[in-house]
Every structure is written in C-alpha cells, then in structure tokens.
Amino acid sequence: MGKIIGITGGIASGKSTVTNFLRKQGFQVADADAVVHQLQKPGGRLFKALVQHFGQEIILENGELNRPLLASLIFSNPDEQEWSRITQGEIIREELAALRDQLVQTEAIFFMDIPLLFEQDYSAWFDETWLVYVDRDVQVERLMKRDQLSKDEAEPRLAAQWPLEKKKGLASHVLDNNGNQNQLLNQVVSLLEGGKQDDRD
C-alpha cells in the first residue's frame, strides 16, 4: 500500500509552489483542480450537471463554460454555493477516488492536492495532511494581486472556504508561507526527510 499525503491550503496561500516543487522531486501529485477542469470540459460529467442546472447561458460560443460567469453565479448566492458543494462535490469525490486507487497500485508515496480537503471531509483518505498556511491579510493581498481583484471581490472568495486558522488545528503538519519561497520549500524538504517540526504553535 502506498503512503498518501493530502495537501491543502486556501486561495493564494502558496499551495502550487509546494506541489510544483514535489513534482520536480519526482513525486506524483494528483490535482483536484485539474480533475475538475477536465470534468468541466464539454461533454464532461460536471459540464453536463452545470448546464442542466444553470442553462445554456453559461456556455460560450466556442462551446466551453463561461467560467467568470459561473463563478459569479455561484459565489453571489449561498443556495448555489450549497448546490455546487453537494452536486459537484459528489462527482469530484468519485473521480478522485478512482485516481487514488490507481496511484496506490504503483507509487510508494504520492500526494493529492485538494483545496477543500477539510471542508469536504477527505481527511480519512490520508496518512498525513499538510496545510500551506498564510496570515489572512497576506492571503487577501496575494489574491487581489494574483487575480486582479478588488478587496470587495476577493473577500467573498475567501469566505467561501474555511479560514486557514480553523484548518491549522486539523492538519498533521503546517507549512508556514508568510516568509519567502525558500523558507517554505525548506519546510517541505524537512518533512520529506522525516524531520519533525513543532507544527501547531
């Protein structure tokens, strides 16, 4: 049986820096967002569910989903957030489970990058969970910069996820990303080498 490590964080917390580094070290990292992207392509399971729910207006002329429109429809309405969480969540879980079962056959250790790992109760899948943590004000700033959002646009996106503070108590290990990239990656190296750090202070 392979060892499975779940990686999570929040929007703009620096998770992709960690997963890109792990891939460069030769580890397999299953990416929930990439799986979702595939499923939302025309003909995919999520594409069908979303069009059935929201109607043809969410399809662009090229046949792809209008992602900005979809995001605004979901983020601006708590009922739609709930629908999305349940319906999309179920389909994504099935697809990720199939991927996990496939990787466990071939990999001694592999990672799964799941943004909503704690919110959607994936913890039991993993031998360890790593949280990429950043202070909230730093997170807001990075998100605004990354996606060219105003503070008013950035806040609801953060509010749709649990605060990182809450996730801190649930993770096996916390990677602090308030510093620079080297400081973050040094913590990853230390975990890979089995170095224990005091994670929960």
C-alpha positions in Angstrom: 0.0 0.0 0.0 1.3 3.4 -0.9 1.5 6.2 1.6 -0.9 9.0 0.7 -0.4 12.6 1.8 -3.1 15.2 1.3 -2.1 18.8 0.7 -4.4 21.7 1.2 -4.4 25.4 1.8 -6.6 28.4 0.8 -6.8 30.5 -2.2 -3.4 32.2 -2.9 -1.8 30.5 0.1 1.1 29.1 -2.0 -0.1 25.6 -2.4 1.0 25.4 -6.1 4.6 26.4 -5.1 4.7 23.3 -2.9 3.1 20.9 -5.4 5.3 22.1 -8.3 8.4 21.5 -6.1 7.2 18.0 -5.2 6.6 17.2 -8.9 10.2 18.3 -9.6 11.4 15.9 -6.9 9.7 13.1 -8.9 6.6 12.6 -6.8 3.1 12.1 -8.3 0.7 14.8 -7.3 -2.9 14.3 -8.1 -4.5 17.8 -8.5 -8.2 18.1 -7.7 -8.5 21.4 -9.6 -7.1 19.7 -12.7 -9.6 16.9 -12.4 -12.4 19.4 -12.0 -11.1 21.2 -15.1 -11.3 18.0 -17.1 -14.7 17.2 -15.9 -15.9 20.7 -16.8 -14.8 20.4 -20.4 -17.6 20.0 -23.0 -19.1 16.5 -22.5 -17.6 16.0 -19.1 -19.7 15.0 -16.1 -19.5 18.4 -14.4 -20.2 20.2 -17.6 -23.4 18.3 -18.1 -24.5 18.8 -14.5 -23.8 22.6 -14.6 -25.5 23.2 -17.9 -28.5 21.2 -16.8 -28.7 23.4 -13.6 -27.8 26.8 -14.9 -29.0 26.6 -18.5 -27.3 27.3 -21.9 -26.3 30.9 -20.9 -23.2 29.6 -19.2 -21.8 28.2 -22.5 -19.5 30.4 -24.6 -19.7 30.5 -28.4 -16.7 28.1 -28.5 -18.7 25.5 -26.5 -16.6 25.9 -23.3 -18.0 27.0 -20.0 -18.1 30.7 -19.2 -16.0 30.4 -16.0 -16.2 34.0 -14.8 -20.0 34.0 -15.2 -20.2 30.6 -13.5 -18.1 31.9 -10.6 -20.2 34.9 -10.2 -23.4 32.9 -10.3 -22.1 30.5 -7.6 -20.2 33.0 -5.3 -23.0 35.5 -5.2 -25.7 33.1 -4.0 -25.5 30.9 -0.9 -28.1 28.5 -2.3 -26.0 28.0 -5.4 -22.9 27.5 -3.3 -24.7 24.8 -1.4 -25.9 23.1 -4.7 -22.4 23.3 -6.1 -20.8 21.9 -2.9 -23.1 18.9 -2.9 -23.5 18.1 -6.6 -20.1 19.0 -7.9 -18.6 17.6 -4.7 -20.0 14.2 -5.2 -18.9 13.8 -8.8 -15.4 15.1 -7.9 -15.1 12.7 -5.0 -15.9 9.7 -7.2 -13.3 10.7 -9.8 -10.6 11.4 -7.2 -11.3 8.1 -5.5 -10.7 6.3 -8.9 -7.4 8.3 -9.3 -6.3 7.5 -5.8 -7.0 3.7 -6.2 -5.0 3.8 -9.4 -1.9 5.6 -7.9 -1.8 3.4 -4.8 -1.0 0.4 -7.0 2.2 2.0 -8.4 3.5 4.7 -6.0 5.3 4.1 -2.7 4.3 7.6 -1.7 2.1 10.1 -3.5 0.3 13.4 -2.9 -3.2 14.7 -3.5 -3.8 18.4 -3.7 -7.3 19.1 -2.6 -8.3 22.7 -1.8 -11.4 21.7 0.2 -9.8 18.7 1.9 -11.2 19.5 5.3 -14.5 21.2 4.2 -15.5 18.2 2.2 -14.2 15.6 4.7 -11.4 13.9 2.8 -9.1 13.6 5.9 -9.7 9.9 6.3 -8.2 9.2 2.9 -4.7 10.3 4.1 -1.9 9.1 6.2 -0.8 12.7 6.7 -2.3 16.1 5.8 -0.1 19.2 5.1 -1.6 22.6 5.2 0.1 25.6 3.4 -0.7 28.4 5.8 -0.6 32.2 5.4 -2.0 35.0 7.5 -5.3 36.3 6.3 -4.2 39.8 5.4 -1.3 38.4 3.4 -3.8 36.0 1.7 -6.2 38.8 0.7 -3.3 40.9 -0.7 -1.9 38.0 -2.7 -5.3 37.0 -4.1 -6.0 40.6 -5.2 -2.7 40.8 -6.9 -2.8 37.4 -8.5 -6.4 37.7 -9.9 -6.5 41.5 -10.3 -9.5 41.7 -7.9 -10.7 44.5 -5.6 -10.9 43.8 -1.9 -14.7 43.5 -2.3 -14.3 40.8 -4.9 -11.6 39.0 -3.0 -13.3 38.7 0.3 -16.3 36.5 -0.7 -13.9 34.1 -2.4 -12.0 33.7 0.8 -15.3 33.5 2.8 -16.4 30.5 0.7 -13.5 28.5 2.2 -12.8 27.8 5.9 -10.3 30.2 7.4 -6.8 28.8 7.4 -6.7 29.3 11.2 -9.5 26.7 11.5 -7.7 24.2 9.3 -4.5 24.7 11.3 -5.8 22.5 14.2 -6.8 19.7 11.8 -3.6 19.3 9.7 -0.8 16.9 10.6 1.8 19.4 9.5 1.6 23.2 8.9 3.9 24.8 6.3 4.2 28.5 7.1 4.3 30.6 3.9 4.4 34.1 5.4 8.1 34.3 4.5 9.8 33.8 1.2 9.7 30.8 -1.2 13.0 29.3 0.1 11.7 29.3 3.7 8.6 27.5 2.5 10.4 24.8 0.5 12.9 24.2 3.3 10.0 23.1 5.4 8.8 20.7 2.7 12.3 19.2 2.4 12.4 18.8 6.2 9.1 16.9 6.1 10.2 14.7 3.2 13.3 13.8 5.2 11.0 12.9 8.2 12.2 15.9 10.2 9.6 16.7 12.8 9.0 20.4 13.4 6.7 21.9 16.0 3.7 22.4 13.8 1.0 23.6 15.9 2.3 26.5 17.9 
